[in-house]
Amino acid sequence: MLRLIGGDTDCLHFAPTATKGPKRSTEHPHAMNPTLPPSPPSPPSPPSTPSTLPPRTRRATIEDVAAGASVSVATVSRALRGLPNVAASTRARVIAVAEALAYTADPAASRLAAGETRTITAVIPHLNSWYFSNIVAGVEAICAEVGYDLLVLGVGSLNDLSRLLSEAYHLERRTDGLVLVDVRVTDEEAQSISARGVSIATIGIDVLDHPSVRIDDELVGRTAANLFVSLGHERFGVIGGMRYNPMQFEVPQARQRGFADGLSAAGLTVDSDMLEGGNFSIEGGQEAMSLLLDHPDPPSAVFAMSDEIAFGAMMELGNRGLVPGRDVSVIGVDDHEFSRVVGLTTIRQTVADHGATAARLLLNTMHPNTMHPNTMHAAAMSETTTQRVVAPTELIQRSTTGPPQS
C-alpha cells in the first residue's frame, strides 16, 4: 500500500498479514513476551540442497536461508511469499534451503509486539534510487518475517528531517523504531527520540551509542585507486555524489579521501578540475563524463562513486565512439544487477543485506535477548556493547578496466 504523509514527504507502507495490535502504553513502551517456543527438530537435507548450510543450533532465520541459497534476504522474502521478479530456479533453490532448515516466519516474534504500534520506520533521503530501494527491501524482509509493518519516509532536506524528528510530530505514536539511512541527526535529536521510547539503528553513519551498519568508504576509494595504479594509469577523473548536498551526505567525501590517499601512496594525484558531481544517477554520470572528456587532457581512468553513475559515464563513452576498458577505464561501486550485463568493474556491497542487518539490530535493541541474533555480518561486528557492523566490500573486475593506451 502506498500512502503520502504531509507536504512533500513521500511514504511507502508495507503491511504483512499480521493484525496490528493496540497502541503502546507510555508507561511500558516495550512490553513483550519474554520467551520463544523451542526450536523444531531439524529434518534431513534433501539431496538438491546446497551443502553449505549453517549448523542447526538455533531456530533458522531468513539470513540463514539467504546464506544457504546465495541470495539476498530480500530475494528470500520475495521467493517464499510468491512475489514476482524471482527466477524459477532461484525460487526453487530458496524453497529447498528453507525446507532443509525448517525455516518459517517467527509467529512468536510478532507476538512480542503486543501493546506496541508494531511499526518500524525507515527514513531515507529519497525513494527513486536503486541503493535506497534495496536497503528498504532488506528492512522489509525482516519486518515481514517478524510481523511488523514498515513505514518508509523520504526526507529531502534537513528542515524536513528536523520537522519529522521534532516532538510535535509524535513519532512515538506512529512507530516503535527508526532505521536512519544516510540521514544525519544531531546528538540532541537522537537523545530526544530515545527518551520518547523510539529505538534507533543507522545505516551509513554512526550516532551516539545506537547500533549501525556501514561499509568503509575510504577503503572503497583506495581500492579503486589501487586498481588504476596497478594497471598503469596516471590521469584520473572522479565522478562523485551530489552537486547540491542538502542532506550533507558524507559518503562522497569519504570515498574521495580514500581515492586521493591511494593515489598519494603511489606518488600520484587527481587534479581538482577533474572532480565532477554525478548526483548518483545515470543522467548525472553521463553529463559528468562529458565534462571530463572535454578537458584538454582527459583522464584515462574514471572512478564513478556508484554503478548508476558509471552506467551514464559508459553511455557517454559510447556516444563518442570510445570503448570502456580500452579507451577509458571505468570503475563503479555497488554491483548493481546490470553491472554484470554491461561488464562493469565495480566494488561490491550487499546493499539489501545491510538493510536486513540494521533491522535485525534494531529489533534486538527493542527486544533484548528475545529476537534472533544477527547472522548476516556477525564476523564484522565490533566487540563493544553497541553493535557496529562494518560490512565487507569486494573488488569485482570485469571488462571496463584495463591498461591505458600507449
Residue pairs with C-beta under 8 A, 6 or more apart in sequence:
1 13
1 14
1 15
2 11
2 12
2 13
3 11
3 12
3 13
4 10
4 11
5 11
5 153
7 160
8 156
8 160
9 153
9 154
9 155
9 160
9 164
10 126
10 127
10 152
10 153
10 154
11 151
11 152
11 153
11 154
12 127
12 136
12 150
12 151
12 152
13 149
13 150
13 151
13 152
14 140
14 143
14 144
14 149
14 150
14 152
15 149
15 150
16 143
16 144
16 147
16 148
16 149
18 110
18 118
18 147
20 117
20 118
20 119
20 149
21 113
21 114
21 115
21 116
21 117
21 118
22 114
22 115
23 115
23 116
23 117
23 173
24 30
24 31
24 115
24 116
24 117
24 172
24 176
24 197
25 31
25 115
26 172
26 197
28 115
29 116
29 172
29 176
29 197
30 116
30 176
30 197
30 366
30 367
31 114
31 115
31 116
32 112
32 113
32 114
32 367
32 370
33 108
33 111
33 112
33 114
33 370
34 370
35 370
36 59
36 106
36 108
36 109
36 370
37 108
39 56
39 58
39 59
40 59
40 102
41 102
42 56
42 101
42 102
43 99
43 100
43 102
45 51
45 53
45 100
46 96
46 99
46 100
48 96
49 68
49 96
49 97
49 99
49 100
50 68
50 69
50 70
50 93
50 97
52 67
52 68
53 64
53 68
53 97
53 100
53 101
54 60
54 64
54 67
54 68
54 101
54 375
56 101
58 372
58 373
59 106
59 372
60 98
60 101
60 102
60 103
61 103
61 145
61 372
61 375
62 73
62 76
62 77
62 103
62 141
62 142
62 145
62 356
63 73
63 353
63 356
63 360
63 374
63 375
63 376
64 101
64 103
64 375
65 76
65 80
65 94
65 97
65 98
65 101
65 103
66 72
66 73
66 75
66 76
66 353
66 356
66 376
67 375
67 376
68 97
68 100
68 101
69 75
69 76
69 90
69 93
69 94
69 96
69 97
71 79
71 90
71 93
71 94
72 134
72 137
72 138
72 350
72 352
72 353
72 356
73 138
73 141
73 142
73 352
73 353
73 356
73 376
74 134
74 137
74 138
74 140
74 141
74 352
74 355
74 356
75 86
75 90
75 94
75 352
76 94
76 98
76 141
77 83
77 137
77 140
77 141
77 144
77 145
78 84
78 85
78 86
79 86
79 90
79 91
79 94
79 95
80 94
80 95
80 98
81 144
86 94
97 103
105 144
105 145
105 146
105 147
106 145
106 146
106 147
106 372
107 147
109 145
109 146
109 147
109 363
109 367
109 370
109 371
109 372
110 118
110 146
110 147
110 148
111 147
112 146
112 367
112 370
112 371
113 146
113 147
113 148
113 176
116 176
117 173
117 174
117 175
117 176
118 147
118 148
118 149
118 176
119 148
119 149
119 150
119 151
119 174
119 175
119 176
120 139
120 143
120 148
120 149
120 150
120 151
120 175
120 176
120 177
120 178
120 179
120 359
120 362
120 363
121 150
121 151
121 152
121 153
121 171
121 174
121 175
121 177
121 178
121 179
122 135
122 136
122 139
122 150
122 151
122 152
122 153
122 178
122 179
122 181
122 355
123 153
123 155
123 161
123 164
123 178
123 179
123 180
123 181
123 183
124 132
124 135
124 136
124 152
124 153
124 154
124 155
124 181
124 182
124 183
125 132
125 154
125 155
125 156
125 181
125 182
125 183
125 247
125 249
126 132
126 154
126 156
127 133
127 152
127 154
129 280
130 307
130 308
130 334
130 336
131 280
131 306
131 334
131 351
132 181
134 351
134 352
134 355
135 181
135 203
135 351
135 352
135 354
135 355
136 150
136 152
136 355
137 352
137 355
138 351
138 352
138 353
138 354
138 355
138 356
138 357
138 358
138 359
139 150
139 179
139 355
139 356
139 358
139 359
140 150
140 355
141 352
141 355
141 356
141 359
142 355
142 356
142 359
142 360
142 363
143 149
143 150
143 359
146 363
146 371
148 176
148 363
151 174
151 175
153 164
155 161
155 164
155 183
155 247
156 246
156 247
157 246
157 247
158 184
158 246
158 247
158 248
161 183
161 185
161 247
162 189
163 169
164 171
165 171
165 185
165 189
165 192
165 193
167 192
167 196
171 178
171 193
171 196
171 198
172 196
172 197
172 198
175 198
176 197
176 198
176 199
176 366
177 198
177 199
177 200
177 201
177 362
177 363
177 365
177 366
178 193
178 198
178 199
178 200
178 201
178 362
179 201
179 202
179 203
179 355
179 358
179 359
179 362
180 200
180 201
180 202
180 203
180 205
180 207
181 202
181 203
181 204
181 355
182 203
182 204
182 205
182 247
182 249
182 250
182 251
183 202
183 205
183 247
184 205
184 247
184 248
184 250
185 193
185 207
187 207
187 208
190 200
190 207
190 208
190 210
191 208
193 200
194 200
194 210
199 210
199 362
199 365
199 366
200 207
200 210
200 362
200 365
201 210
201 211
201 212
201 213
201 358
201 359
201 361
201 362
201 365
202 210
202 211
202 212
202 213
202 214
202 358
203 212
203 213
203 214
203 354
203 355
203 358
204 213
204 214
204 250
204 251
205 212
205 214
205 250
206 212
206 214
206 388
209 385
209 386
210 365
210 386
211 358
211 361
211 362
211 364
211 365
211 386
211 387
211 388
211 389
212 358
212 361
212 386
212 387
212 388
212 389
213 354
213 357
213 358
213 361
213 377
213 389
213 391
214 354
214 388
214 389
214 390
214 391
215 349
215 354
215 390
215 391
215 392
215 393
216 390
216 393
217 250
217 251
217 254
217 255
217 258
218 254
218 255
218 257
218 258
218 261
219 258
219 393
220 255
220 258
220 333
220 347
220 393
221 254
221 255
221 256
221 257
221 258
221 259
221 260
221 261
221 262
221 303
222 258
222 259
222 261
222 262
223 258
223 262
223 347
223 393
223 395
224 255
224 258
224 259
224 262
224 303
224 331
224 333
224 347
225 236
225 258
225 259
225 260
225 261
225 262
225 263
225 266
225 303
226 262
227 331
227 345
227 395
227 397
227 401
228 236
228 301
228 303
228 329
228 331
228 401
229 262
229 263
229 266
229 268
231 301
231 329
231 401
231 402
231 403
231 404
232 403
232 404
233 300
233 301
233 329
233 403
233 404
234 268
234 300
234 404
235 274
235 297
235 298
235 299
235 300
235 301
235 404
236 259
236 263
236 268
236 270
236 274
236 299
236 300
236 301
236 302
236 303
237 270
237 274
237 275
237 276
237 289
237 292
237 295
237 298
237 299
237 301
237 302
237 303
238 256
238 259
238 270
238 274
238 275
238 276
238 302
238 303
238 305
239 276
239 277
239 278
239 284
239 285
239 288
239 289
239 292
239 302
239 303
239 304
239 305
239 309
239 310
239 313
240 252
240 255
240 256
240 275
240 276
240 277
240 278
240 305
241 249
241 251
241 252
241 277
241 278
241 279
241 280
241 305
242 249
242 252
242 277
242 279
242 280
243 277
243 279
243 284
245 252
251 305
252 305
255 303
255 305
255 333
256 275
259 270
259 303
260 269
260 270
263 269
263 270
273 295
274 292
274 295
274 299
276 288
276 289
276 291
276 292
277 284
277 288
278 284
278 285
278 287
278 288
278 304
278 305
278 306
278 309
278 312
278 313
279 309
280 305
280 306
280 308
280 309
281 308
281 309
281 312
282 308
282 309
282 311
282 312
282 315
283 312
284 309
284 312
285 304
285 308
285 309
285 310
285 311
285 312
285 313
285 315
285 316
286 312
286 313
286 315
286 316
287 312
287 316
288 309
288 312
288 313
289 302
289 312
289 313
289 316
289 317
290 316
292 298
292 299
292 302
293 316
293 317
293 320
293 322
293 328
298 328
299 328
300 328
300 329
300 404
300 405
301 328
301 329
301 330
301 331
301 401
301 404
302 313
302 328
302 329
302 330
302 331
303 331
304 310
304 313
304 330
304 331
304 332
304 333
305 332
305 333
306 332
306 333
306 334
307 332
307 333
307 334
307 335
307 336
307 338
307 339
307 344
307 346
308 332
308 334
308 336
309 332
310 330
310 331
310 332
310 339
310 344
310 346
310 400
311 332
311 336
311 338
311 342
311 344
313 330
314 324
314 330
314 342
314 344
314 400
317 323
317 324
317 327
317 328
317 330
322 328
324 330
324 343
324 344
324 399
324 400
325 343
325 345
325 399
325 400
325 401
325 402
326 402
326 405
327 405
329 345
329 400
329 401
329 402
329 404
330 344
330 345
330 400
330 401
331 344
331 345
331 346
331 347
331 400
331 401
332 339
332 344
332 345
332 346
332 347
333 346
333 347
333 349
334 346
334 347
334 348
334 349
334 351
335 346
335 347
335 348
335 349
335 396
336 344
336 346
338 344
339 346
339 396
339 398
340 398
342 400
343 398
343 399
343 400
344 398
344 400
345 395
345 396
345 397
345 398
345 399
345 400
345 401
346 396
346 398
347 393
347 394
347 395
347 396
348 393
348 394
348 395
348 396
349 391
349 393
350 391
353 376
353 377
353 391
354 391
356 376
357 374
357 376
357 377
357 389
357 391
360 371
360 372
360 373
360 374
360 376
361 374
361 387
361 389
363 371
364 371
364 373
364 374
364 387
374 381
374 387
374 389
377 389
377 391
377 392
380 389
380 390
380 391
380 392
381 387
381 388
381 389
382 388
382 389
382 390
